[in-house]
Amino acid sequence: MTTVATTRSFAQGIRPDVPPKISGEFEYSNDVRIPGMLFGATKRSPHAHARLLSIDVTRALAMSGVHRVFTHEDIQRGRVLGHIIHDQPVFVQDVARHEGEPVAFVVADSQERAWEALEAIEVTWQPLTPVTTIDDALANEPVHPQGRLIRELVIERGKPAEADVVVTGTWETGRQDQLFLAPESAVAYPIADGGVTLILATQDLHTDQGQLCNVLDLPPEKVHLINSGIGGAFGGREDITLQAHLAIAALALGRPVKTTYRRSESFLAHPKRHPAFMRYRLGAKHDGTLVSLDVSIDLDGGPYASTSGPVLGSACYFAAGPYRIPRVRVHGRAVRTNNPVCGAMRGFGAVQACFGIESTMDLLAEKLAIDPVELRRRNVLVEGDEFPTSGQRFTDQTDLRDLIDRCMALPIKSTSTAIDLDTPGGTGHTLMGAEIVRAEGFALGVKNHLYGEGVPETSWAKLTREGDTIIVESSASECGQGIQGVLDRIVRNEFPECDVCFAVPSTWMQYSGSSSASRQSWMSGSAVLGAAQRLKTMKSDDGAAVSAEFEYRAPATHRGDPTNGTGDIHVSWMFVAHRANVEVDPQLGLVRVASIATAQDVGRIINATEVRGQILGGIAQGVGFAINEHLDTPDGLATNNSLTDYLVPTVADMPTVEIDIVEQPDPRNPLGIKGVGEPSAVSSTAAIANAIRRASGRSIARVPVRPSDIALDD
Amino acid sequence: MSAIRLTLDGKPVELEASPNTSLLRAMRDAGHTRAQGACEQGECGSCMVMVDGVPQNSCLVPAAICANASVVTVATLLQPDLADAFARHGAVQCGFCTPGFVVAAEAALADEGHLTYDTVRERLAGNICRCTGYHGIIEAVLEVSQRRRGTSP
């Protein structure tokens, strides 16, 4: 079970969204019904790479109950999607570049009828050879007109130095799906002025709105988005999937149109965590002092950019972990392939980099015969150091030696054979227990919160007081992570006598930015605090409503120097330590993660239950990524895009967890907040992999670890 | 399509269904949305309801065989002590899995005289939660089990 030491400084109480979620009354986007609505379904490319020759919709349109089929002919040429780089067509126009790419959208009287009509849309393809590896992508014709690389980044710091000892490692990570539980679903309806409104589930209302305005050729005043209940996100709702199809259909047909994805297509529709291919070369002195690091990181971006650019930035800037290394060189590339599109997922590039550096640190510890935790203690950043990649000053941060020590001081359960569930392979295990090998692994994680790399960052909030009620307006998306609960406590802290309620987030409100990058508590928490402080100074005559707005602006960051990538890239960082104990069946190659101990740097606790929830949830996803979760796509075609074949941890797979929360307020925002969402997913996977490597004696060069990686010779 | 008459949370309802329409889809198409569908192949438990007293994944049950059955969702099953425990223990984040977990938990609490850490996990192993890491759910159900038996947690 879990234990948490807490400090009580904020207003208490249950998150406002939780009671209706428990009773089943909470409305998710797939629960929305509008009278007279039609239903859409998406025809998708069955090929990873193919030329579109023709689309014949005659048979589909002849079916009773089918209203219309939309294709690329319904989109103005040149109007494409993409929230950083515009490079993704709404529908395939000439070439399909990944399996599942939308080619048509059929609208019918019912969802079942729309699905049936998909079979009647006849698409003729000329299959092309799919480009599915980094090497092929670099050697062959580009799969996209914008070129082979989405981004290339070189970071170089310090002068080459002599090391006594050098270790090298080649590391690879899988393609993880966010697997938010509520599949994509939304409704669009036309409005009187020729505009359209969508009720949907998105992490970022205003970025979606901007992309829709572009593809619809409409001004923002005519494209409105309202967030309904969001059933999880984890990065998987940052990109456009069904939004443009629904808006086009609703505008053309003059009626509300809804669609809900099936799980099999949800896997193909939203971007995933990037597979990473990493080469590490780490040099040190005999006493373990790190001297130099040379890294190359290639990310498989799939054919469209999504957030590959900043994900690569994150992978490269965290490639050296939180260690003092005088000489660092990182060469990163995000490469276009015909594999599924990759983009944001909890940890955003730092997860892959953490597996790379933390695995290499363990190799070095073994080579030097130094305890791996002690090796990290000797090399972690201390006040005044330079961050190893960016060279940014490490200041006003958590004491990393203390963080390590606190993680190591936690009790940890090293054996568990009480019931069948708790053996490698679960109830299907074939061993009697004696053969099971156990080991502990350690990893240290670091990631920035907020965007960084010079992206300007603001969040707006408005508070209105009517009698003893405060109405909060913020367009921050509540994906389940609890941002409304955080804002609720911040407001009630300022107005203990008041009830707090939330207006439904929409694009009629101003920009609060994306619910991503562990940023909303800091950004929108600061915005709400600013509005609350203004509101306190305002007098209400005769109890009339009074309002105050505030736009919070984050401290500035900078893009890296064009020649060497260094600079003040990030506002601040989050740190975390994980210790994992695993039990390995060496003959069958099965693993059980028995227990995790973690110390996490959270700035300041606003709601201890929710902080713990973020830590546990991220660890669950880290366990999945360490031993199971990978969307397999031989020749670019997914083979396990279902919950039967893509295994996520169940309650039986979840380890015991001991937690120590480290509170050191961050002075860069008024509440001392740090993000808490991502760190738990950053280094839990690496700690488990390190434990499996020790237990099995195998190289464990890839996560998720497959049974063959353990049971068969390297 | 034919009309299937059954009782849903104690009220007589008529659901439209073809022979291969699942109970989940028939309920949702009629506007009864307390059961959710995340996989529609019986893997995640988010559509779990009780059919004649037995917990079932409603995505795998044809609506047609539920004629005259009693179908019960979270709306009937949820007891205030479990709701309170779920909220206090952080058993809910996005909440999409929660109604299914409540059905599985209330069924386990009704069936088992005494739930332990191990038996709770066995009884909830058919439900997937992607947000919470499960510990809050386990703690909530264990606490309710102990309180309903009159022992302190």
Interface residues (C-beta under 8 A of the other chain):
Chain A: M1 T2 I14 R15 D17 V18 P19 K21 I22 S23 G24 E25 F26 E27 Y28 N30 D31 R33 S110 L179 F180 L181 A182 P183 G229 I230 G231 G232 A233 F234 R262 R263 A418 I419 L421 C479 G480 Q481 G482 T609 E610 R612 G613 I615 L616 G617 G618 I619 A620 Q621 S642 L643 T644 V648 T650 V651 A652 M654 V657
Chain B: D29 G31 T33 R34 A35 Q36 G37 A38 C39 E40 Q41 E43 C44 S46 T73 V74 A75 L78 A83 F86 A87 R88 H89 G90 V92 Q93 C94 G95 F96 C97 T98 P99 V102 Y117 D118 V120 R121 E122 L124 A125 G126 N127 I128 C129 R130 C131 T132 G133 Y134 H135 G136 I137 I138 E139
